Amino acid sequence: MGPNLSDAGLRETATEIRRQIVYGGKGMPLFGDILERRELADLVDYLRSCRAKVNGQGR
């Protein structure tokens, strides 16, 4: 099982999340050559949306 990413949108900006996904690091493999541009944008948007759920919004 991977790390808990439910609060990634609270800890990281969209740019930081995108950079982490594309280039990897901190124990995470890179996905820049695997994900299509739209998939990457959708993933970043999803992770950013999780911050509302952590804060008790969006239920």
C-alpha positions in Angstrom: 0.0 0.0 0.0 1.3 3.5 -0.8 1.3 6.6 1.3 -1.7 8.4 2.5 -2.3 11.2 0.0 -5.6 12.5 1.4 -4.0 15.7 2.7 -1.6 16.2 -0.2 -3.6 19.2 -1.4 -3.1 20.8 2.1 0.6 20.3 2.2 1.6 20.9 -1.4 0.7 23.4 -4.1 -0.5 22.2 -7.5 2.9 22.9 -9.0 4.6 20.9 -6.2 2.2 18.0 -6.7 2.7 18.0 -10.4 6.5 18.1 -10.1 6.5 15.2 -7.6 4.3 13.1 -10.0 6.4 13.9 -13.1 9.9 13.6 -11.6 9.3 11.3 -8.6 11.6 11.4 -5.6 11.2 10.8 -1.8 10.6 7.1 -2.5 8.1 7.7 -5.3 8.8 6.6 -8.9 8.5 9.1 -11.7 5.4 9.0 -13.9 6.2 11.8 -16.3 6.7 9.4 -19.2 3.7 7.3 -18.3 0.8 9.7 -17.8 -0.8 11.7 -20.6 -1.1 15.5 -20.1 -4.8 15.2 -19.3 -4.3 12.4 -16.9 -1.7 14.4 -15.0 -3.9 17.4 -14.8 -6.8 15.2 -13.6 -4.7 13.6 -10.9 -3.4 17.0 -9.6 -7.0 18.3 -9.5 -8.1 15.2 -7.6 -5.4 15.5 -5.0 -6.1 19.2 -4.6 -9.8 18.4 -4.2 -9.1 16.1 -1.3 -8.2 19.0 0.9 -11.9 20.0 1.1 -12.7 16.5 2.4 -9.9 16.7 5.0 -11.3 20.0 6.2 -14.8 18.6 6.5 -16.2 20.3 3.4 -17.6 18.7 0.3 -19.4 15.9 2.0 
